[in-house]
Amino acid sequence: MSSATHITLSQIERYWIHRFGDKLLLWVYAKLFAVMLALFLCFPKQQRMSHNNGIGAAGKLRIVDHPEFPAHPFFAPGREFPVRIRHASATFLDDAMNCIRSMSIKLSDHHFKSPFDIEMNSGEVSLFWSAASFLKFARLRGEKYGIEYRDYNRKYPNGLAGSMAAGRRHATSFHNLHYYCKTPFLYMGSDNIKRYAKYRVIPADNEPESGKEENPSEWDQCNQRILPHETRGRNYLKYEYEDRIRREGARYRLQIQTHPASDNEDPEVFNNMIVWDEDAHPWQDLGIITIDRTLDWKESTLTTFSVNNMPKTLGVLPAKSIFDYNSLNYLRAHSELARKARMLSYKVYGMVPPIPDNDNRNVSDWGV
């Protein structure tokens, strides 16, 4: 097991594990986490769990005509889907800060209903690798004034490595970044052979990726604030993307890696801090995403993605405990209450306003 999993159990956690078992503790953590999100973030503050600073768009996805990945009836050659995507920056409402960037994909033109959703972030590895490490991350992170990961990075070097890999300060566009789904999903294809799958998105024209820091220091990753004398505006990435779509649209390649399952599987296969070897697991084109329109602020805000929106043969892998690498997707799958609380808040309080150009910078809340 990776050293990334060495997290000390509290006495309460040890009591619950001894009395009720690992799986029940995971279920309790997931439900409590969803309730806390709903009560203290999503309803009163009208926020997503993360990535509030974003822009939505729509178009279509066409599965490639001659797939090289294992056949699957859902990904039939040439099949087309309507698609909604959302690009966003994690935590802060300022495009010029050093943030993790994301791309979420929904194979429908609906706010929530969909046969398949996938959520991805920049960087090949993550900042946390299990439900236990994520909860430590949530407790130790600080959002004030653009200093977010300092305490967590100092305590967990693997988290620091993940933030160094994922941060994109100097991105020129959401379109030219590479986005990865790092924790694998089930892939049960037409041949009924059990596999695991990871997904990524890259520009269709192989435009070089922008925004990577060269040899970032630990402080670079803790201090996400805008640079002194920053000339880029608070919404520059969203404006650039709107202009791009009006001018020429955007095209992406959705790709897949697969790994055949075995009876004695190494748990590290599921570790999102470990990149699968590309010689053994080559990235193969799954489909082409063509975007031809952006969504207005209201539609973008109402559009929500879920790992529960997947066929059973492509869904979330089971988790055994809060230390299981697959427990991250387990947490995501049990966060539906938080989404419902946010949607209810819009009915009660009204829609949140668009992010203003001239508000305070280096903040994560509107009007702060």
C-alpha positions in Angstrom: 0.0 0.0 0.0 1.2 3.5 -0.9 2.6 5.7 1.9 -0.2 8.1 0.8 -2.7 6.0 2.9 -0.9 6.4 6.2 -3.5 8.5 8.0 -3.9 8.2 11.8 -7.3 7.0 13.0 -9.0 8.8 15.8 -10.4 7.0 18.8 -13.9 7.5 17.5 -13.0 6.0 14.2 -11.4 3.0 15.8 -14.5 2.5 17.9 -16.8 2.5 14.9 -14.6 0.2 12.9 -14.3 -2.2 15.8 -18.1 -2.3 16.5 -19.7 -1.9 13.1 -17.0 -2.6 10.5 -15.3 -0.6 7.7 -18.2 -0.5 5.2 -20.6 0.9 7.7 -18.1 3.6 8.7 -17.7 4.5 5.0 -21.5 4.8 4.7 -21.8 6.9 7.8 -19.0 9.2 6.6 -20.5 9.6 3.1 -24.0 10.4 4.5 -22.7 12.8 7.1 -20.5 14.5 4.5 -23.5 15.0 2.2 -25.6 16.4 5.1 -22.9 18.8 6.1 -22.6 20.0 2.6 -26.3 20.5 2.3 -26.7 22.3 5.6 -23.7 24.5 5.7 -22.7 25.1 2.1 -25.1 24.2 -0.7 -28.3 25.6 0.8 -27.2 28.6 2.8 -24.4 29.7 0.5 -26.0 28.4 -2.8 -22.7 26.9 -3.8 -21.5 23.7 -5.4 -19.2 21.5 -3.4 -16.4 23.0 -5.5 -15.8 24.6 -8.9 -18.3 27.4 -8.6 -16.4 29.5 -11.1 -17.3 28.1 -14.4 -19.0 28.3 -17.8 -21.3 25.8 -19.6 -21.5 24.9 -23.2 -23.3 22.4 -25.5 -22.9 20.5 -28.7 -22.6 16.8 -29.5 -20.3 13.8 -29.0 -19.8 11.2 -31.8 -18.2 7.9 -31.0 -15.3 7.1 -33.3 -16.2 4.9 -36.4 -13.4 2.4 -35.9 -12.8 1.9 -32.1 -9.6 0.3 -30.9 -10.9 0.1 -27.3 -12.8 -3.0 -26.2 -16.3 -3.0 -27.7 -19.1 -1.8 -25.5 -22.8 -1.4 -26.6 -23.1 2.0 -25.0 -20.1 3.3 -27.1 -21.2 1.8 -30.4 -19.2 3.0 -33.4 -20.6 6.2 -34.9 -23.2 6.7 -32.1 -24.0 10.3 -31.4 -25.2 12.0 -28.2 -26.2 15.6 -27.4 -23.7 16.9 -24.9 -23.3 19.5 -22.3 -20.0 20.4 -20.8 -18.8 22.7 -18.1 -15.4 24.2 -17.6 -14.5 25.6 -14.2 -11.8 26.6 -11.8 -11.6 25.1 -8.3 -12.6 27.0 -5.2 -11.8 30.6 -6.2 -13.9 33.1 -8.3 -10.9 34.5 -10.2 -9.6 33.0 -13.4 -6.2 34.6 -13.0 -5.4 32.7 -9.8 -3.4 29.5 -9.7 -6.3 27.0 -9.7 -7.1 23.5 -10.7 -9.2 23.6 -13.9 -11.9 21.1 -14.8 -14.1 19.8 -17.5 -17.4 17.9 -16.8 -19.3 16.1 -19.5 -23.0 15.2 -19.7 -24.3 13.1 -22.6 -27.6 14.9 -22.8 -28.9 18.5 -23.2 -30.6 18.5 -19.7 -29.8 20.1 -16.4 -29.3 16.7 -14.7 -30.8 13.7 -16.4 -28.2 11.8 -18.5 -27.2 8.3 -19.5 -23.5 9.1 -18.8 -21.6 11.8 -16.9 -17.9 12.2 -16.3 -16.0 14.8 -14.3 -12.3 15.5 -14.9 -9.6 17.9 -13.6 -6.3 19.1 -14.9 -3.2 17.1 -13.9 -2.6 13.4 -14.2 -2.7 12.8 -10.4 -4.8 14.1 -7.6 -4.5 15.9 -4.2 -6.2 13.1 -2.3 -6.6 9.4 -2.9 -9.4 8.1 -0.6 -12.3 9.3 1.4 -10.1 9.4 4.5 -7.5 11.6 2.8 -10.2 13.8 1.2 -11.8 14.5 4.6 -8.3 15.4 6.0 -7.9 17.7 3.0 -11.3 19.3 3.6 -10.4 19.9 7.3 -6.9 21.4 6.6 -7.5 23.5 3.6 -8.0 27.2 4.0 -9.7 29.4 1.4 -9.0 32.9 2.8 -7.3 35.4 0.6 -6.0 32.8 -1.8 -3.8 30.7 0.6 -5.5 27.3 0.5 -3.3 24.3 0.7 -0.5 25.3 3.0 -1.4 23.2 6.1 -2.4 20.2 4.0 0.6 20.3 1.7 3.0 20.5 4.7 1.4 17.4 6.4 0.9 15.3 3.2 3.6 15.6 0.6 1.6 13.4 -1.8 -1.0 16.1 -1.8 1.6 18.7 -2.6 2.7 16.6 -5.6 -0.9 16.5 -6.7 -1.4 20.2 -6.5 1.8 20.9 -8.3 0.6 18.5 -11.1 -2.9 20.0 -11.4 -2.5 23.8 -10.9 -2.8 25.9 -14.0 -1.9 29.6 -13.4 -1.1 30.8 -16.9 -3.8 29.0 -18.9 -4.6 30.8 -22.1 -7.9 28.9 -22.6 -10.0 26.2 -21.0 -10.0 24.5 -24.4 -6.2 23.7 -24.6 -5.9 22.0 -21.2 -5.8 18.3 -20.6 -8.4 16.9 -18.2 -8.2 13.5 -16.4 -10.6 11.2 -14.6 -8.1 9.8 -12.2 -10.0 7.2 -10.2 -11.0 4.3 -12.4 -14.5 3.1 -13.2 -15.9 -0.3 -14.1 -15.8 -1.3 -17.8 -17.8 -4.4 -18.7 -17.8 -4.6 -22.5 -19.5 -6.7 -25.1 -17.2 -9.7 -24.4 -18.2 -9.7 -20.7 -14.6 -9.4 -19.6 -14.3 -7.2 -16.5 -12.0 -4.2 -17.0 -11.3 -0.9 -15.4 -11.3 2.4 -17.3 -9.9 5.9 -17.0 -10.9 8.8 -19.2 -9.3 12.0 -20.4 -10.0 14.9 -22.7 -7.5 16.7 -24.9 -7.9 19.3 -27.7 -8.8 17.6 -31.0 -6.1 19.5 -32.9 -3.4 18.6 -30.4 -2.9 22.3 -29.4 -0.1 22.4 -26.8 -1.3 22.6 -23.2 -1.0 25.9 -21.5 -0.8 27.0 -17.9 1.8 24.6 -16.4 4.2 26.0 -13.9 7.9 25.1 -14.5 9.5 23.7 -11.3 6.9 25.2 -8.9 8.0 25.6 -5.3 5.9 24.5 -2.4 4.9 28.1 -1.7 3.8 28.5 -5.3 1.2 25.9 -4.7 0.1 27.2 -1.3 -0.2 30.8 -2.5 -2.8 30.8 -5.3 -3.2 34.6 -5.3 -3.1 36.6 -8.5 0.4 37.8 -9.3 1.5 41.4 -8.6 0.6 43.8 -11.4 -1.8 41.1 -12.9 -3.3 42.5 -16.1 -5.7 39.6 -16.8 -9.3 40.1 -15.6 -11.3 38.1 -13.1 -13.3 36.4 -15.9 -10.7 36.3 -18.7 -10.9 32.5 -19.3 -14.7 32.5 -19.5 -14.7 35.5 -21.9 -12.0 33.8 -24.0 -14.1 30.6 -24.2 -17.2 32.5 -25.2 -15.3 34.3 -28.0 -13.8 31.0 -29.2 -17.1 29.3 -29.4 -18.7 32.3 -31.3 -15.7 32.4 -33.7 -14.9 28.8 -34.4 -16.4 26.5 -31.9 -14.3 23.9 -29.9 -13.4 20.3 -30.6 -12.1 17.8 -28.1 -10.9 14.2 -28.2 -12.5 12.0 -25.4 -10.1 9.1 -24.8 -10.0 6.0 -22.7 -7.5 3.7 -21.0 -8.6 0.2 -20.0 -7.1 -2.4 -17.6 -8.2 -6.1 -17.5 -9.3 -7.1 -14.0 -7.7 -10.0 -12.2 -8.7 -12.1 -9.1 -5.6 -10.9 -7.2 -5.7 -7.3 -8.3 -3.0 -4.9 -6.9 -4.9 -2.2 -5.0 -2.5 0.4 -6.5 -4.4 0.0 -9.8 -7.1 2.1 -8.2 -4.7 4.7 -6.7 -5.3 8.0 -8.4 -1.8 9.1 -7.4 -0.3 6.5 -9.8 -0.4 7.0 -13.6 -1.1 3.9 -15.6 1.8 2.9 -17.9 0.8 4.1 -21.3 2.7 1.3 -23.1 0.5 -1.3 -21.3 -2.6 1.0 -21.2 -2.5 3.2 -24.3 -4.9 6.1 -24.6 -7.4 5.3 -27.3 -9.9 7.7 -29.0 -13.4 7.2 -27.7 -15.2 10.0 -29.4 -15.0 13.6 -30.7 -16.8 16.4 -28.8 -17.9 19.3 -30.9 -19.1 22.4 -29.0 -21.1 25.1 -30.9 -22.8 27.2 -28.3 -22.2 28.4 -24.7 -24.9 28.4 -22.1 -26.1 31.5 -20.3 -25.3 31.9 -16.6 -28.6 30.4 -15.4 -28.3 27.3 -17.6 -24.7 26.8 -16.7 -25.5 27.1 -13.0 -28.4 24.7 -13.1 -26.4 22.1 -15.1 -25.1 19.5 -12.6 -23.1 16.3 -13.1 -23.1 13.0 -11.2 -21.1 9.7 -11.2 -24.5 8.1 -10.7 -25.4 9.0 -14.2 -23.7 6.0 -15.8 -24.8 2.6 -17.2 -24.2 -0.2 -14.6 -21.5 -1.7 -16.8 -19.5 1.6 -16.7 -20.3 2.7 -13.1 -18.6 3.3 -9.8 -16.5 0.5 -8.4 -17.4 -0.8 -4.9 -15.4 0.4 -1.9 -14.6 -1.5 1.3 -13.5 1.3 3.7 -12.7 5.0 4.0 -9.1 4.1 3.0 -10.1 2.2 -0.1 -9.0 4.2 -3.2 -12.5 3.6 -4.7 -14.1 5.4 -1.7 -13.6 8.8 -3.4 -16.2 7.9 -6.1 -18.3 6.3 -3.3 -18.4 9.8 -1.6 -19.3 11.4 -4.9 -22.1 8.9 -5.5 -23.6 9.6 -2.1 -23.6 13.4 -2.4 -27.0 13.7 -4.1 -28.5 15.5 -1.1 -26.0 18.3 -1.6 -27.1 18.9 -5.2 -30.8 18.9 -4.2 -30.1 21.4 -1.4 -28.4 23.8 -3.9 -31.3 23.5 -6.3 -33.8 24.2 -3.5 -31.8 27.3 -2.5 -32.4 28.8 -6.0 -36.1 28.4 -5.5 -36.0 29.9 -2.0 -33.5 32.7 -2.5 -33.3 33.1 -6.2 -30.4 32.5 -8.7 -26.9 33.5 -7.7 -25.7 36.4 -9.8 -22.9 36.1 -12.4 -19.4 36.6 -11.1 -18.7 40.4 -11.5 -15.6 41.8 -13.1 -15.0 44.5 -10.6 -15.4 42.6 -7.3 -12.8 41.7 -4.8 -10.2 39.3 -6.1 -8.6 36.1 -4.4 -12.0 35.2 -2.9 -14.3 32.2 -3.0 -17.6 33.9 -2.2 -19.6 36.4 -4.1 -19.3 39.9 -2.7 -16.5 39.0 -0.2 
